[in-house]
Amino acid sequence: MISSERIPNNVDLHCNKRLQRALEHWQPRYLDWWHEMGPQGFQHYHQVYLRTAISVDADGWCHYDYVKMPEYGWGIFLANPVQDRTIGFGDFFGTRVWQEVPGEFRQPLKRLIVLQGDTEPASVEQQRLLGKSCPSLYDLRNLFQVNVEEGRHLWAMVYLLHTYFGRDGRDEAEEMLDRSSGDADKPRMLEAFNSPIDNWLDFFMFAMFTDRDGKSQLMSLSESALDPLSRTTRFMLTEEAHHLFVGESGISRILQRTCELMKSHGAGLSGDVRRVGGIDLPMIQRHLNHWFSESVDLHGSEVSSNAATYFGNGLKGRAREDTFDEHRALHQSYQVTAFDAGGFDTRTVPLRNAMNEVLRDWYIGDCEAGIARWNRILEKNGVGERLFAPSRRFNRKIGIYAPYHFDPQGQPLTAEQWAAHRHEWLPTDDDRAYLASLMASPVWEPGKFANWIAPPLRGINRQPIDFEYVRTDN
């Protein structure tokens, strides 16, 4: 049953008064953070048609209604336990999962939870100004849905820190509210979460690629031997699916509108569509390149002793571990293509040390499937150009390719060649200026959309497209 306490939950919080008091002490600090760093200009006078988690049941797990965002029901929800669940990988394969944190794994587990938790408020901070340039009330509502659920995902990680890590966990929970995206003194822990997202093309690409990294990380944590972590992340994945939908469908609608403008206004090649207020395909590709490469970096180094340790100790598995034939990964290897001054070189590394790359393989395949769906829109509209995922070597700042430069096809470049051509492959100041001018005027009328994006095929929760998804509270 779901408790109706100050903090909605399905973990019987009222039975642990010490934990309840600790979380209720953290709650005002969280609300202060939300008021200060959440969506700017929409905190008190707007009601938003949002879904709120009320259970973990497949049928009826959420409720839709208008709510002011500071009054949103942020709560703690763990997926239902799997009866007789055993550890699915690593050295403890086949043994019972843990309900408490083993002392020897306390620090690495805390590190994994803090890293995941730190990304959740970071994305809210990055997107806090976007509402002022919304292309429609439908899109504004979707932005806010993503924002409040990232806030709930922070609650999910804070619950684990408070429950299983004592004073250290409480201190870490406090520090997650002390850090801030882009802050010079206390930035967010991962660099991809320290740049502002001030236009909707960036936002949709972030939701498509960076939130998809979040999906892959949550899938790997859902395999964890620590059962409360597994159950927490399994339910987070239920909400995360909508975030990915927002990103993929947002770009789909931009592509559809670009095609329409090219045809109806005689704009011709995609580079000319700016003349009629559209977003051209080369610009879309540059933003795709940026967010894809940033998100590929989030998977870490290709060869990692930490990844091997996490896997061996049962802390973090592979996405969909049950699809693999061998779950200990003790005697298997992985081929890594490295690069140095002498050229490319294929190296054989122990599979456990390549677990970041295994997860990256899954991630890239999932991204490529989404890009293929985008290309079907171009094909359907008779446009010959296609979008593509750049090489995993392109624009890397972490891992074995970071010291070198590569073009989007993965071919090596000198520093001079990179400097001469990077503006062709990554967003430019001109791109940012054009997008700022394009999105300078928000669209507030229900059912109306900015010129640069097509309407969605259907509304949210079976509502019509012209539904008043966000309304001013008078």
C-alpha positions in Angstrom: 0.0 0.0 0.0 1.1 3.6 -0.7 1.4 5.7 2.4 -0.3 9.2 2.5 2.4 10.7 4.7 4.3 13.9 3.9 6.6 11.8 1.7 4.5 9.4 -0.4 6.1 6.0 -0.3 5.7 2.2 -0.5 8.5 1.4 1.8 6.6 1.7 5.1 8.5 4.8 6.0 6.2 5.4 9.1 7.7 2.2 10.6 11.2 3.7 10.8 10.8 7.0 12.7 14.5 7.8 12.6 14.7 7.5 8.8 11.4 9.4 8.4 12.7 12.3 10.5 15.9 12.4 8.5 14.1 12.5 5.2 11.6 15.1 6.5 14.6 17.2 7.6 16.0 16.9 4.1 12.7 17.7 2.4 12.7 21.5 3.1 16.2 21.8 1.7 15.1 20.0 -1.4 12.1 22.4 -1.8 14.4 25.4 -1.4 16.6 23.9 -4.1 13.6 23.4 -6.4 12.4 27.0 -5.9 15.8 28.4 -6.6 17.0 26.0 -9.4 13.9 24.5 -10.9 12.0 25.9 -13.9 12.3 29.7 -13.7 9.1 31.7 -13.9 6.7 28.7 -13.5 6.9 27.9 -9.9 3.7 29.4 -8.3 1.3 30.8 -10.9 1.0 27.8 -13.3 -0.8 24.6 -13.0 0.7 21.8 -15.1 -1.1 18.6 -16.3 1.4 16.1 -14.8 1.5 12.4 -14.0 2.5 11.6 -10.4 3.6 8.1 -9.3 1.2 6.6 -6.8 2.1 2.9 -6.9 4.4 0.4 -8.7 1.6 -1.7 -10.2 1.7 -2.1 -13.9 -2.0 -1.0 -14.1 -2.6 2.4 -12.6 0.9 3.2 -11.3 0.4 7.0 -11.9 -2.3 9.7 -11.6 -2.8 12.6 -14.0 -4.0 16.0 -12.8 -3.2 19.7 -12.7 -0.6 20.6 -10.0 1.7 23.4 -9.2 5.2 22.1 -9.5 6.4 22.9 -5.9 3.4 20.9 -4.7 4.2 17.9 -6.8 4.1 14.6 -4.9 7.7 13.6 -4.9 8.0 10.2 -3.3 9.9 7.0 -2.8 8.9 3.9 -4.7 10.6 0.6 -5.1 9.5 -2.0 -7.6 7.9 -5.1 -6.1 10.5 -7.7 -5.0 11.2 -10.7 -7.1 10.6 -13.8 -5.1 13.8 -15.8 -4.3 15.9 -13.5 -6.5 19.5 -14.5 -6.8 22.6 -12.6 -7.9 22.8 -12.8 -11.7 26.4 -12.2 -12.4 30.0 -12.0 -11.0 31.7 -13.9 -8.3 28.5 -14.3 -6.2 26.4 -15.6 -9.1 23.5 -17.8 -7.9 23.6 -16.7 -4.3 20.8 -14.7 -2.6 20.7 -11.0 -3.2 21.6 -8.6 -0.4 19.0 -6.6 1.6 21.8 -4.7 3.4 25.1 -3.3 2.2 28.1 -5.6 2.9 30.7 -3.7 4.7 33.5 -4.4 2.2 31.4 -2.9 -0.6 30.1 0.1 1.2 32.3 2.7 -0.5 31.9 1.5 -4.2 28.2 1.2 -3.8 27.9 4.6 -2.3 29.9 6.0 -5.1 27.6 4.4 -7.8 24.5 5.8 -6.1 26.0 9.3 -5.6 27.1 9.5 -9.3 23.6 8.4 -10.4 21.9 10.8 -8.0 24.0 13.8 -8.9 22.8 13.6 -12.6 19.2 14.0 -11.6 19.1 17.5 -10.2 21.8 18.5 -12.7 19.5 18.1 -15.7 16.8 20.2 -14.0 19.3 23.0 -13.4 20.5 22.8 -17.0 17.0 23.2 -18.4 15.6 25.7 -15.9 15.3 28.6 -18.5 13.8 26.5 -21.3 10.2 27.2 -20.5 10.5 30.8 -21.6 11.0 29.7 -25.2 8.5 26.8 -25.4 7.2 25.9 -28.9 3.8 24.9 -27.4 2.0 24.1 -24.2 2.3 20.4 -25.1 6.1 20.7 -25.1 6.1 22.9 -22.0 4.2 20.2 -20.2 6.6 17.5 -21.4 9.6 19.5 -20.2 8.1 20.0 -16.8 7.1 16.3 -16.6 10.8 15.4 -17.2 11.9 17.9 -14.6 9.7 16.7 -11.8 10.5 13.1 -12.5 14.3 13.9 -12.4 13.5 15.4 -9.0 11.8 12.2 -7.9 14.8 10.2 -9.1 16.9 12.3 -6.8 14.6 11.3 -4.0 15.1 7.7 -5.0 18.8 7.9 -4.6 18.6 10.0 -1.4 16.4 7.4 0.2 19.1 4.7 -0.5 21.8 7.0 0.9 19.8 7.7 4.1 18.7 4.1 4.6 21.9 2.2 4.0 24.8 4.5 4.5 24.2 6.2 7.8 25.8 9.6 8.5 28.0 9.3 5.3 24.9 8.9 3.2 23.1 11.8 4.8 26.1 14.0 4.2 26.2 12.9 0.5 22.5 13.7 0.2 23.2 17.2 1.5 26.1 17.7 -0.9 23.9 16.9 -3.9 22.0 20.0 -3.1 25.1 22.0 -2.6 26.5 21.3 -6.0 25.1 23.1 -9.0 25.4 22.6 -12.8 28.1 24.8 -14.2 29.1 26.3 -10.8 32.7 27.4 -10.8 33.4 26.1 -7.2 30.9 23.2 -6.9 30.0 21.9 -10.3 28.1 18.6 -11.0 30.3 15.5 -11.0 30.0 14.6 -14.7 31.0 17.2 -17.3 28.0 16.6 -19.6 25.8 17.9 -16.8 27.6 21.3 -16.4 26.5 23.0 -19.7 23.3 25.0 -19.9 20.6 23.7 -22.3 19.1 27.0 -23.5 17.4 25.9 -26.8 14.9 23.1 -27.6 17.1 21.4 -30.2 19.7 20.8 -27.5 16.9 19.7 -25.0 15.5 17.1 -27.4 19.0 15.8 -28.2 19.8 15.6 -24.5 16.6 13.7 -23.8 17.4 11.4 -26.8 21.0 10.6 -26.1 22.0 11.6 -22.5 18.8 10.3 -21.0 19.4 7.1 -23.0 22.8 6.9 -21.3 20.7 7.2 -18.1 18.6 4.3 -19.3 21.6 2.1 -19.9 23.1 3.0 -16.5 19.8 2.3 -14.7 19.5 -1.0 -16.6 23.0 -2.1 -15.4 22.2 -1.0 -11.8 18.9 -2.8 -11.9 21.0 -6.0 -12.1 22.8 -5.2 -8.8 23.1 -7.7 -6.0 21.9 -5.0 -3.6 18.2 -5.6 -4.0 16.9 -2.2 -2.8 19.1 -0.6 -5.5 17.8 -3.0 -8.1 14.2 -2.4 -7.1 14.6 1.4 -7.0 16.2 1.6 -10.5 13.7 -0.8 -12.0 10.9 1.6 -11.1 12.9 4.6 -12.3 13.1 3.0 -15.7 9.3 3.1 -15.9 9.4 6.9 -15.7 12.6 7.2 -17.8 10.8 5.8 -20.9 8.8 9.0 -21.2 11.9 11.1 -21.1 13.3 9.2 -24.1 10.0 9.6 -25.9 10.2 13.3 -25.4 13.6 13.5 -27.0 13.0 11.1 -29.9 9.6 12.4 -30.8 10.8 16.0 -30.4 13.5 15.5 -33.1 11.0 13.5 -35.2 8.6 16.5 -35.2 11.4 18.9 -36.1 12.4 16.7 -39.0 8.8 16.5 -40.2 8.4 20.2 -40.1 11.8 20.8 -41.8 10.6 18.5 -44.6 7.3 20.3 -44.9 9.0 23.7 -45.1 11.4 22.4 -47.7 8.6 21.3 -49.9 5.8 23.9 -49.3 8.1 26.9 -49.5 10.4 25.7 -52.2 13.4 25.9 -49.9 15.1 23.2 -51.8 18.2 21.7 -50.1 18.0 21.6 -46.3 20.7 24.3 -45.9 18.2 26.8 -47.4 15.3 26.0 -45.0 16.5 28.7 -42.6 15.1 31.2 -45.0 11.6 30.1 -44.0 12.2 29.6 -40.3 13.1 25.9 -40.2 16.0 24.0 -38.7 18.3 22.6 -41.4 19.6 19.0 -41.5 23.3 19.9 -41.2 22.5 21.8 -38.0 20.5 18.9 -36.6 23.4 16.5 -37.5 25.9 18.8 -35.7 23.8 18.7 -32.5 23.4 15.0 -32.8 27.2 14.7 -33.1 27.6 16.8 -29.9 25.2 15.0 -27.6 25.9 11.5 -28.9 29.7 12.0 -28.3 29.1 13.6 -24.8 26.9 10.7 -23.9 29.3 8.0 -25.2 31.8 9.6 -22.9 29.5 9.0 -19.9 30.1 5.3 -20.2 33.7 5.7 -19.1 37.0 4.3 -20.2 37.1 1.4 -22.6 39.4 -0.6 -20.3 38.5 -0.1 -16.6 39.6 -1.9 -13.5 36.7 -0.2 -11.6 34.2 -1.7 -14.1 35.8 -5.1 -13.6 35.6 -4.8 -9.8 31.9 -3.6 -9.9 31.0 -6.6 -12.1 33.0 -9.2 -10.1 31.5 -8.0 -6.8 28.0 -8.0 -8.2 27.5 -4.3 -7.8 26.7 -3.3 -11.4 26.0 -5.8 -14.2 25.4 -5.6 -18.0 22.2 -4.3 -19.4 19.9 -7.3 -19.8 22.3 -9.6 -18.1 19.9 -12.6 -18.6 20.5 -12.4 -22.4 24.1 -13.4 -22.0 25.3 -17.1 -21.9 28.0 -16.8 -19.3 27.5 -14.6 -16.2 30.8 -14.8 -14.4 32.9 -13.4 -17.3 36.0 -15.0 -15.9 37.6 -16.6 -19.0 36.2 -14.5 -21.8 37.9 -11.6 -23.6 36.9 -8.5 -25.6 38.5 -6.9 -28.6 39.3 -3.2 -28.2 40.5 -1.1 -31.1 43.1 1.3 -29.7 45.0 4.1 -31.5 48.5 5.7 -31.1 51.0 7.4 -33.3 51.6 4.1 -35.2 47.9 3.8 -36.1 45.1 1.5 -35.1 45.8 -1.6 -33.0 43.4 -4.4 -31.9 43.9 -5.4 -28.3 42.5 -8.4 -26.4 41.4 -7.5 -22.9 39.7 -9.5 -20.2 35.9 -9.2 -20.6 35.4 -7.9 -17.1 37.8 -5.0 -17.8 35.7 -4.1 -20.9 32.3 -3.9 -19.2 32.1 -0.2 -19.9 32.6 -1.0 -23.6 30.0 -3.8 -23.5 27.5 -1.3 -22.1 28.5 1.2 -24.7 27.9 -1.3 -27.4 24.3 -1.7 -26.2 23.9 2.0 -25.9 25.1 2.7 -29.5 22.9 0.0 -30.9 19.9 1.5 -29.1 20.8 5.0 -30.4 21.2 3.8 -34.0 17.8 2.2 -33.9 16.3 5.6 -32.9 18.3 7.4 -35.7 17.0 4.8 -38.2 13.4 5.8 -37.1 14.3 9.5 -37.8 15.6 8.6 -41.2 12.3 6.9 -42.1 10.7 10.4 -41.8 13.2 11.8 -44.3 12.6 8.9 -46.6 8.9 9.2 -46.4 9.1 12.8 -47.3 11.3 12.1 -50.3 14.5 13.7 -48.8 17.7 12.0 -49.8 19.9 13.1 -46.9 20.2 10.9 -43.8 21.3 11.4 -40.2 23.9 9.1 -38.7 25.6 8.3 -35.4 29.2 9.4 -35.5 32.0 7.0 -34.7 32.5 6.2 -31.0 36.0 7.7 -31.5 34.7 11.2 -32.5 35.0 14.1 -30.0 36.0 12.0 -27.1 37.2 13.5 -23.8 37.3 10.3 -21.8 39.0 7.0 -22.6 41.6 5.7 -25.0 40.6 8.0 -27.8 40.6 11.3 -25.8 44.2 12.3 -26.6 43.5 12.2 -30.3 41.3 13.8 -33.0 38.9 11.9 -35.3 36.4 12.9 -37.9 32.7 11.6 -37.6 33.7 8.5 -39.6 36.4 7.7 -37.0 39.4 8.5 -39.2 42.4 10.2 -37.4 43.1 13.9 -37.8 45.9 16.2 -36.9 45.2 19.0 -34.4 45.3 21.4 -37.3 42.8 19.4 -39.4 40.5 19.2 -36.4 40.6 23.0 -35.8 39.9 23.6 -39.5 36.9 21.4 -39.7 35.3 21.1 -36.3 32.7 23.8 -37.1 31.4 21.4 -39.8 30.7 18.7 -37.2 29.8 20.4 -33.9 27.3 23.3 -33.1 28.7 26.7 -33.9 28.1 30.2 -32.5 26.0 30.9 -35.6 23.9 27.9 -34.9 23.2 29.0 -31.4 22.4 32.6 -32.5 20.0 31.3 -35.1 18.2 29.0 -32.7 18.0 31.8 -30.1 16.3 34.0 -32.7 14.0 31.2 -33.9 12.9 30.4 -30.3 12.7 34.0 -29.0 8.9 34.0 -29.0 7.2 31.3 -26.9 3.8 29.8 -28.0 1.2 29.9 -25.3 -2.1 29.2 -27.1 -3.4 25.7 -26.8 -3.1 23.7 -30.0 -0.7 26.1 -31.6 2.9 25.3 -32.4 6.0 27.2 -33.3 6.8 27.3 -37.1 9.9 25.1 -36.7 8.2 22.0 -35.2 5.3 19.9 -36.3 2.4 19.0 -33.9 2.5 15.5 -32.2 0.5 12.7 -33.6 -1.6 12.5 -30.4 -1.9 14.2 -27.0 -0.9 13.1 -23.5 -3.1 10.5 -21.6 -5.6 10.4 -24.4 -6.2 14.2 -24.2 -6.5 16.2 -27.5 -3.6 18.0 -28.9 -5.2 21.4 -28.2 -5.7 20.5 -24.5 -4.6 23.2 -22.1 -1.6 21.3 -20.8 -0.3 24.3 -18.8 -2.6 27.0 -17.4 -2.1 30.1 -15.4 -3.7 29.9 -12.0 -5.8 33.1 -11.6 
